[in-house]
Amino acid sequence: MDRNEAKEFYPILHAFAEGKVIECRLKPDFIKGSGFSNDWTGVKDLWYMKGLEYRIKPEQEPKYRPFANAEECWKEMLKHQPFGYTYDRLNNIRDSITKVATTGVSYDSPTVISFAEIFGRFVFADGVPFGMKVE
């Protein structure tokens, strides 16, 4: 490894020491005509090889799904402040939930908006999607 390669590899080594996930793959000029896949693969142990390129695995945005029932919705609502407030991104409205039903929620109206319908359009007042985080 020369000095330039060391400068390029140093951030990877540092991230690995901090516990971040490192991925590698064959460099494009090594893959041509080889029949090998060029997908990024996580590494357990880190070593430098000239034919590989390295990266710190990009962090994934958390995924969410609609609430399955009223109990799940209520438990999640308790985690967000101000309690019971949501923001409707489509209509630019902040409002307070007045009822949590088995199939959805309502706002000062007898009409219940289903968890599936509210999911893509509403967020909690703190900006978190109005749904359950998928682990």
N, C-alpha and C positions, 0 to 999 in steps of 0.2 A: 504494500500500500504506500503510495507517495503522499506528500503533504496535501495536495488538492483533494485526493480521495479521502484523506483523514478529515479534512474540513467538511466535506460533504457528508461523511458518515457520522461525525460527532453528534449532531442533533438526534440521530436515530439511537445511538448508544446511550445518550443522556436520557431520552424518553424511555428506553428499555429499563434503565436503572431506576426510574421513577415509577415503574410498574405499568406503563402504557403498553398496549398491544402493538406489536410490530408485525408487518406483513412484508413478504418478498415475492418476487416473480423473476423469471428469466428476462434479461434485457432483450429488446426487440431484435437486435442483430443476431442474437444467439438462437432465437426461436424460428427464424425463417426456414421453412422446409423441413423442420424437425418432426412435425406431427404432434408436438407437445402443446398442451393447453397453456395459455398465458394468464391464468387467473391469479389474483392475489391470494396468498396463503399465509395464515398466521404461523409464527415461529415460536417454539418453546425456548430454544437456546439461540443466542445470537452470535454469529461469526460473519466475518467479511469475506465475500467471494466476488471477484471481478465480474463474473457473468450474471450477477443478480442485481436487481434494483430493489431498494427498500423504501418503506414509508411507514408513518405512524398511522394506524388504522383510523379512518375518519369516524368521528362520533355520530351515531345515528340519532335522528330526531325520535323522541318517544312516540309510540303509536297509541292511539286511543280508539275506543269503540263506544257505541251507545250504551247507556245503562240498561241492564237486564230487568230490573224491577225497582220498586219504590225504596226498598231497604238499601240497596246498593247506592241509589241516588242520594238518599238522606245521609248515609255515612260519608260520602264524598263531599256533600255540601258543608258538613261540619268542619271540613279542613280549610275552607276558603272564607276570606273576609273581604268586604262585609258579608255576613251570612245571608244567603238566599238571593243575592243580587247577581244578575247576569247581564251580558251585553249582547244585543242582537246586531251582528255585523252587517246584515243586509239592510236593516232600516235605521241603523245608527241610534239605537235606543237602549238605555240602561233601565232595568226594571227589577222589581222584587217578586220572587215566586211566592204565591199565596197558598198553593196547594200542591202536594206531591201525591199523585195517585198511583195506582198499580201499573198503569201503562204510560204515564207521562206527568207533565206539570201544567199548572195554569197560572195566569197572571190576572188578578181582579176580574175574572170572567169564569163562567161555568165551563167554557170550552177547554178541554185538555189537549195539549200538544204532545204528541207521542215522543218518546225518548229518541226514536230513530229520526224523526223530523227535526227535532231541536238540535241534534248532534252536530251537523255540519254548519249550522248557522249561528249558534250561540256559544259564548265562552263565559266562564265565571268572571266576576268583576276584576279579578286579579290577572286575567288574560289566559288562564289555563282552559283548554277545551272542556266543554260541558259533556263529559263522558268518563269512562274508566280507562286508566292507563293499562296497556297490555304489557305484561312483563315478559 
